[in-house]
């Protein structure tokens, strides 16, 4: 069980609910990330108000940083205990923990491989990971 922000309808801030959710075990190509920080951005307002549609019930937040707690089958570039950050879909960073695809995770081991990530991903990793120090 973990806490997350969920919306069952679009609207003002009052549609956000702080709820308990069950987390599945990570499947192939996924990791369970326990958040230490999440980014708060204006795009989250667009999702909340429905300007950017998403399936409901839905979450908010597209940027986060935390610790990998578990990985699914076939995952080799991150392992439990790694510090990681991400920016982009799927939406759902407003949570204590989440299971998500590993292809968007940037970890210390991959940070040096700048050719695999855009400058904005690396800047995001630097910004978010500095919050953990």
C-alpha positions in Angstrom: 0.0 0.0 0.0 1.2 3.5 -0.8 -0.2 7.0 -0.9 -0.8 8.9 -4.2 -2.8 11.7 -5.6 -5.7 10.5 -7.7 -8.4 12.4 -9.7 -11.7 10.8 -10.7 -12.8 13.9 -12.6 -11.2 17.0 -14.0 -11.6 20.4 -12.3 -10.0 22.6 -9.7 -7.6 21.6 -6.9 -10.5 20.1 -5.0 -10.6 17.1 -7.4 -7.2 15.8 -6.2 -7.6 13.1 -3.6 -4.8 11.7 -1.3 -5.5 8.0 -1.4 -4.1 4.6 -0.6 -3.3 2.3 -3.6 -1.9 -1.2 -4.0 1.2 -1.4 -6.1 1.8 -4.4 -8.3 5.1 -6.1 -8.6 7.2 -4.7 -11.5 6.6 -6.5 -14.7 9.1 -7.0 -17.6 10.8 -3.7 -18.3 9.5 -2.0 -15.2 10.8 -0.8 -11.8 9.3 0.1 -8.5 10.6 3.5 -7.5 10.2 5.0 -4.0 10.1 8.7 -4.5 12.2 11.2 -2.6 11.2 14.2 -4.7 8.7 15.0 -7.5 8.6 18.0 -9.8 5.6 20.4 -9.6 5.0 22.0 -13.0 2.3 24.0 -14.6 1.6 21.2 -17.1 0.1 19.3 -14.1 -2.7 22.0 -14.0 -3.4 21.3 -17.6 -3.9 17.6 -16.8 -6.0 18.4 -13.7 -8.3 20.8 -15.6 -8.7 18.5 -18.6 -7.0 20.7 -21.1 -4.6 17.8 -21.7 -7.0 14.8 -21.5 -6.0 11.6 -19.8 -7.8 8.4 -18.7 -9.6 8.7 -15.4 -9.1 7.9 -12.6 -5.7 9.3 -13.2 -2.7 10.8 -11.4 -0.5 13.9 -11.7 3.2 14.6 -12.0 5.7 13.8 -14.7 9.0 14.3 -13.0 10.4 12.4 -10.0 13.5 11.1 -8.3 13.9 8.3 -5.9 15.4 4.8 -5.1 14.7 1.7 -7.0 13.2 -0.9 -4.7 12.5 -3.7 -7.2 12.8 -4.5 -10.9 11.0 -6.8 -13.3 12.3 -9.4 -15.7 14.8 -8.2 -18.3 15.8 -5.1 -16.5 19.6 -4.7 -16.4 20.5 -1.0 -16.4 19.0 -0.3 -12.9 18.9 -2.4 -9.8 17.4 -2.2 -6.3 19.2 0.6 -4.3 20.0 2.7 -7.4 19.1 6.4 -7.2 17.2 7.4 -10.3 15.3 10.4 -11.8 12.9 10.7 -14.7 10.9 13.3 -16.7 8.0 12.5 -18.9 5.1 10.1 -19.2 3.5 8.1 -17.8 1.8 10.6 -15.5 1.8 9.7 -11.8 4.8 11.2 -10.0 2.6 12.6 -7.2 3.0 9.4 -5.2 5.1 7.9 -2.5 6.1 5.1 -4.8 5.1 3.8 -8.3 5.8 1.0 -10.8 6.9 2.5 -14.1 8.7 1.7 -17.3 12.5 1.7 -16.9 13.2 3.2 -20.3 12.7 6.7 -18.9 14.8 6.3 -15.8 18.2 8.1 -15.6 20.5 6.7 -13.0 24.0 7.4 -11.8 25.3 4.5 -13.9 23.7 6.0 -17.1 24.4 9.6 -16.3 27.9 9.5 -17.8 26.5 8.2 -21.1 25.3 11.7 -22.2 24.8 10.6 -25.8 21.8 8.4 -24.6 19.9 11.3 -23.0 18.9 14.8 -24.0 20.4 17.8 -22.3 17.0 18.5 -20.6 17.0 15.0 -19.1 20.5 15.5 -17.7 19.6 18.9 -16.3 16.5 17.5 -14.8 18.6 14.7 -13.2 21.0 17.2 -11.8 18.2 19.4 -10.4 16.2 16.6 -8.8 19.1 14.6 -7.5 20.5 17.8 -5.8 17.3 17.8 -3.6 18.4 14.5 -2.1 21.7 15.7 -0.7 
